[in-house]
Amino acid sequence: MLLGTQQIGENGHLYIGGCDTVELANRFGTPLYVMDESALRTTMRAYRAAFEDAYPSTEFYFASKSFLCIAMAVIVEQEGYHMDVASLGELFTALEAGFPPERLALHGNNKSVDELEAAVAAGIGHVIVDNFYELNMLKSIMQGRPVTMKIMIRATPGVDPQTHRLIRTGQADTKFGFNIKDGSALKAVKESLASDSLQFIGVHCHVGSQLLESDTHVQAAQVMAQLLLDIRKETGVIVENLNIGGGLGVRYSETDVPPAYHEFAAAVVQPLKEALEKEGVPLPTLQQEPGRSITGEAGTTLYQVGAVKRVPIDEEGGTRLYASIDGGLSDNPRPQLYQANYSCLLANRAQQPADTHVRVAGKHCETDILIQDTLLPEPASGDILAVQTTGAYNFAMASNYNRFLRPAVVLVNDGEADVIVERQTLADLLRGEHIPSRLLHIPVER
Ligand SMILES: Cc1ncc(COP(=O)(O)O)c(C=O)c1O
């Protein structure tokens, strides 16, 4: 499986964005996140084009939680997307990148006063309100100000997607949003409408992530269309905006087959148009909030293979080949968190037959297995392993576990490679650490 601009060169090496990945590994070190700029831009354009064809008015919010750094925010801005941020850090990054604040939306199920005040001070486009506690907090923050804050109400449609339990959000039993069935969503809309300091602009839902079929989004669109009708009936208000979240899946392996964008768009808008047109209610602007589907396949992580060993695994003479790499859990926690499966190839021998079963082991002090079983040319120490589809929720979820340094991120395009996030240094690791002076005065007992 080759994704985005990935190609195998005449020298048998994997190329991304016209760059030889073996050279990238030598030049920038490993582990290394490689982001394919052309793949990012192509996907953003294709996603938008599909929805614009299917629906008169659409707006795209990039879900920055999937991958955000200053350069990414610049690309998102250039592509004409809006952006959703879900923390002070994401907001700060977007603003530092010069992202227009009016194109930002703030998410979160437990926003702090600091986050809300920073969002208000920056003049962001709107806040997606998640609960009554937040609704009241925002009202009091806005009280006495000469401006109002635009808000959307995040509703829980009560649909249950077929995906890993940790990335489901649309079911009733969730921490996110106002339940629709028990009347909370409608009550929140009414309270927003009654407020002088808030301006209700629409409703939002998100059902889950890595969804490989459109069914759950279609069900959510049906439920949300009914909510729009109920809001109209109860309050007389025609809802201007409906955000149906992100969630479209990506190819982690050849067996992951997400729907084509135009199929997805057609499936999602159909129930909405049908329900609203039947009642003569004007259609809202349809917002989408994709993260993984924009960034996932655009990312590849390069590792160097170190120890390779074959171990006996049963009494019948069965063995397993372990290839250990110079990263793992700290740069990609998803296999341990979600049992996520990844595809990989040897970047320096990409044309050789993949005929050997290999378990790819990370180097952290856990059962840190990055890939349980994959086929590769028989690996040797020094090979460069390219793990695909790591653009989403890898760099974003990276940690310093075992005091590993966070890898650099390189953006490649047309044969050029630029560091957009530097590799952490040992000095970075200790930045902000202190030894209280009283510890230095405790006599050491030996
Ligand atoms: C509210 C919200 N919007 C958008 C997204 C992005 O989802 P995805 O990366 O699957 O497209 C998420 C992810 O969990 C989310 O919680």
The ligand as a Tripos MOL2 file, in Angstrom:
@<TRIPOS>MOLECULE
LIG
   16    16     1     0     0
SMALL
NO_CHARGES

@<TRIPOS>ATOM
      1 C1        -15.6510   17.0940   18.7210 C.3       1 LIG1
      2 C2        -14.7130   16.4250   17.7870 C.ar      1 LIG1
      3 N1        -14.6390   16.8940   16.5300 N.ar      1 LIG1
      4 C3        -13.7980   16.3470   15.6250 C.ar      1 LIG1
      5 C4        -13.0020   15.2760   15.9620 C.ar      1 LIG1
      6 C5        -12.0890   14.7160   14.9270 C.3       1 LIG1
      7 O1        -12.3950   13.4000   14.6410 O.3       1 LIG1
      8 P1        -11.5630   12.6380   13.5400 P.3       1 LIG1
      9 O2        -10.1260   12.8910   13.8180 O.co2     1 LIG1
     10 O3        -11.9350   11.2230   13.7080 O.co2     1 LIG1
     11 O4        -11.9850   13.1870   12.2090 O.co2     1 LIG1
     12 C6        -13.0530   14.7430   17.2530 C.ar      1 LIG1
     13 C7        -12.2250   13.5940   17.6250 C.2       1 LIG1
     14 O5        -12.4010   12.8840   18.5580 O.2       1 LIG1
     15 C8        -13.9390   15.3330   18.1850 C.ar      1 LIG1
     16 O6        -14.0510   14.8680   19.4260 O.3       1 LIG1
@<TRIPOS>BOND
     1     1     2 1
     2     2     3 ar
     3     2    15 ar
     4     3     4 ar
     5     4     5 ar
     6     5     6 1
     7     5    12 ar
     8     6     7 1
     9     7     8 1
    10     8     9 2
    11     8    10 1
    12     8    11 1
    13    12    13 1
    14    12    15 ar
    15    13    14 2
    16    15    16 1
@<TRIPOS>SUBSTRUCTURE
     1 LIG1         1 GROUP 0 **** ****
